[in-house]
Amino acid sequence: MSDSDWNPRQAWYRLRLEAEAIQNYPLSFSLYLGHTHRDPLLEGALPALLYIKAVALLDASIEEFFKRQGYLDALKESRDLYKKIEFLKSHRLVDNPDALHEIRQMRNNLAHGTEHPMSWEGLRTALYTIEAELIALDLARATGSLEAFAERSALTLSDEPGVKMEREFAFGVKENGDVALEVAWQQKILDE
């Protein structure tokens, strides 16, 4: 894929789906165990990593906006996110530049290890704020209501040679009730 093929709208939407799935990672474990818990190490790392990725997408999306709008001088002069946000602010192209600066600073703190672990709520707030500003720049669409799901079928007899029984598993995210992201796999119980 070339740089010109990169689509901020698709990239942002994919991040929103992935963030919802990742936040609900225990659901996939529950398909096998019936119950599970949240891992303290993952709870500290995952929101921070997704936060950093979200801000990287914000940065790349603003750069794409500059290219589309012909702001070539701004693109040359605004190589870092601070300057990009300041350009958007000075031209009144975003509604909440101060919130974007706070998000940028939090990203810096997380990346340099000077901030406590990010919470899922902190990530969710940043995602909503970034999405609103990307929508204002026509770089994203409003994401609908997201809900993670996990499903396991009943065991069924198999017609496959050497396989006694099988069942299907699925884990993913629905947007407004429709499957938007899904990982599916099959379990096969072999003949003894």
C-alpha positions as CSV (number, residue, x, y, z in Angstrom):
1,M,0.0,0.0,0.0
2,S,1.4,3.4,-0.9
3,D,1.1,6.5,1.2
4,S,-1.5,7.9,-1.2
5,D,-3.7,4.8,-0.5
6,W,-3.8,5.4,3.3
7,N,-7.3,6.5,4.4
8,P,-7.6,8.2,7.8
9,R,-11.3,7.5,7.9
10,Q,-10.7,3.7,7.6
11,A,-7.7,3.7,9.9
12,W,-9.6,5.5,12.6
13,Y,-12.6,3.3,12.3
14,R,-10.4,0.2,12.5
15,L,-8.7,1.6,15.7
16,R,-12.1,2.2,17.3
17,L,-13.1,-1.4,16.6
18,E,-9.8,-2.8,17.8
19,A,-9.9,-0.7,21.0
20,E,-13.3,-2.1,21.8
21,A,-12.2,-5.7,21.2
22,I,-9.0,-5.3,23.1
23,Q,-10.8,-3.7,26.1
24,N,-13.0,-6.7,26.3
25,Y,-10.3,-9.4,25.9
26,P,-11.6,-11.4,28.9
27,L,-14.7,-12.3,26.8
28,S,-12.6,-14.5,24.5
29,F,-11.1,-16.4,27.5
30,S,-14.6,-17.0,28.9
31,L,-15.5,-19.1,25.8
32,Y,-13.2,-21.8,27.2
33,L,-13.1,-21.2,30.9
34,G,-16.7,-20.0,31.6
35,H,-15.2,-17.2,33.7
36,T,-12.1,-15.2,33.8
37,H,-10.5,-12.1,35.3
38,R,-8.7,-9.0,34.0
39,D,-4.9,-9.3,34.0
40,P,-3.3,-6.4,36.0
41,L,-0.3,-6.2,33.6
42,L,-2.5,-6.0,30.5
43,E,-4.8,-3.5,32.3
44,G,-1.9,-1.1,32.7
45,A,-0.3,-1.6,29.3
46,L,-3.2,-2.0,26.8
47,P,-4.9,1.4,27.3
48,A,-1.6,3.2,27.2
49,L,-0.5,1.5,24.0
50,L,-3.9,2.2,22.3
51,Y,-3.7,5.8,23.5
52,I,-0.3,6.2,21.9
53,K,-1.6,4.6,18.7
54,A,-4.7,6.8,18.6
55,V,-2.5,9.9,18.9
56,A,-0.2,8.6,16.1
57,L,-3.3,8.3,13.9
58,L,-4.4,11.8,14.9
59,D,-0.9,13.1,13.8
60,A,-1.0,11.2,10.5
61,S,-4.6,12.2,9.8
62,I,-3.8,15.9,10.3
63,E,-0.8,15.5,7.9
64,E,-3.2,14.0,5.4
65,F,-5.6,16.9,5.9
66,F,-2.8,19.4,5.2
67,K,-2.0,17.5,1.9
68,R,-5.7,17.4,0.8
69,Q,-6.2,21.1,1.6
70,G,-3.0,22.2,-0.1
71,Y,-1.5,23.5,3.1
72,L,2.0,22.6,1.9
73,D,3.8,25.4,3.7
74,A,2.1,24.3,7.0
75,L,3.2,20.7,6.2
76,K,6.8,21.8,5.8
77,E,6.8,24.0,9.0
78,S,4.6,21.7,11.2
79,R,6.5,18.5,11.4
80,D,5.5,17.9,15.1
81,L,2.0,17.5,16.4
82,Y,2.2,20.6,18.6
83,K,2.8,22.8,15.6
84,K,0.1,21.0,13.6
85,I,-2.5,21.6,16.3
86,E,-1.4,25.2,16.6
87,F,-1.9,25.7,12.9
88,L,-5.4,24.2,13.1
89,K,-6.1,26.4,16.1
90,S,-4.9,29.6,14.4
91,H,-7.1,28.9,11.4
92,R,-10.1,27.8,13.6
93,L,-10.3,24.4,12.0
94,V,-10.9,22.4,15.1
95,D,-13.3,23.0,18.0
96,N,-11.1,22.0,20.9
97,P,-7.4,22.5,20.3
98,D,-6.7,22.7,24.0
99,A,-8.0,19.2,24.5
100,L,-5.9,18.0,21.6
101,H,-2.8,19.5,23.3
102,E,-3.7,17.8,26.6
103,I,-4.0,14.5,24.7
104,R,-0.7,15.1,22.9
105,Q,1.0,15.8,26.2
106,M,-0.5,12.7,27.8
107,R,0.8,10.7,24.9
108,N,4.3,12.2,25.4
109,N,4.1,11.3,29.1
110,L,3.0,7.8,28.4
111,A,5.6,7.2,25.7
112,H,8.4,8.5,28.0
113,G,7.2,6.6,31.1
114,T,6.5,9.7,33.2
115,E,2.8,9.1,33.6
116,H,0.9,6.5,35.6
117,P,-0.8,3.8,33.6
118,M,-3.7,4.9,31.4
119,S,-7.2,3.8,32.4
120,W,-9.8,2.5,29.9
121,E,-11.9,5.5,30.8
122,G,-9.1,7.9,30.1
123,L,-8.6,6.2,26.7
124,R,-12.3,6.3,25.9
125,T,-12.4,10.0,26.7
126,A,-9.4,10.7,24.4
127,L,-10.9,8.6,21.6
128,Y,-14.2,10.5,21.7
129,T,-12.3,13.9,21.7
130,I,-10.0,12.9,18.8
131,E,-12.9,11.5,16.8
132,A,-14.9,14.7,17.2
133,E,-12.0,16.7,15.9
134,L,-11.4,14.3,13.0
135,I,-15.0,14.6,12.1
136,A,-14.7,18.4,12.0
137,L,-11.8,17.9,9.6
138,D,-13.9,15.4,7.5
139,L,-11.3,12.7,8.3
140,A,-13.6,10.3,10.3
141,R,-17.2,9.5,10.6
142,A,-19.1,9.1,13.8
143,T,-18.7,5.6,15.2
144,G,-21.9,4.0,16.2
145,S,-22.6,2.1,19.4
146,L,-20.0,-0.5,19.8
147,E,-20.4,-3.8,21.8
148,A,-18.0,-6.7,22.1
149,F,-19.3,-10.2,21.7
150,A,-18.1,-13.8,22.2
151,E,-20.0,-16.8,21.0
152,R,-19.5,-20.6,21.1
153,S,-21.7,-23.1,19.3
154,A,-22.7,-26.4,20.8
155,L,-20.6,-29.4,20.0
156,T,-21.8,-31.3,16.9
157,L,-20.9,-34.6,15.4
158,S,-18.3,-34.2,12.6
159,D,-18.3,-35.8,9.2
160,E,-14.6,-35.2,8.8
161,P,-12.5,-38.3,9.0
162,G,-10.6,-38.6,12.3
163,V,-12.7,-35.9,13.9
164,K,-15.3,-36.9,16.4
165,M,-16.9,-33.5,17.3
166,E,-16.4,-29.9,16.5
167,R,-17.7,-26.4,17.4
168,E,-17.3,-22.8,16.3
169,F,-16.1,-19.8,18.2
170,A,-16.3,-16.1,17.4
171,F,-15.1,-13.0,19.2
172,G,-15.4,-9.5,18.0
173,V,-17.3,-6.2,18.0
174,K,-20.7,-5.2,16.7
175,E,-21.6,-1.7,15.7
176,N,-25.2,-0.8,16.1
177,G,-25.9,-4.6,16.4
178,D,-24.1,-5.6,13.2
179,V,-20.8,-7.5,13.2
180,A,-18.1,-5.0,12.3
181,L,-15.0,-7.0,13.5
182,E,-14.8,-10.7,14.0
183,V,-12.2,-13.4,14.7
184,A,-13.6,-16.9,14.3
185,W,-12.1,-20.3,14.8
186,Q,-13.1,-23.9,15.0
187,Q,-12.3,-26.5,17.7
188,K,-12.1,-30.1,16.6
189,I,-12.1,-33.1,19.0
190,L,-10.3,-36.0,17.4
191,D,-11.3,-39.7,17.5
192,E,-9.3,-41.6,20.0
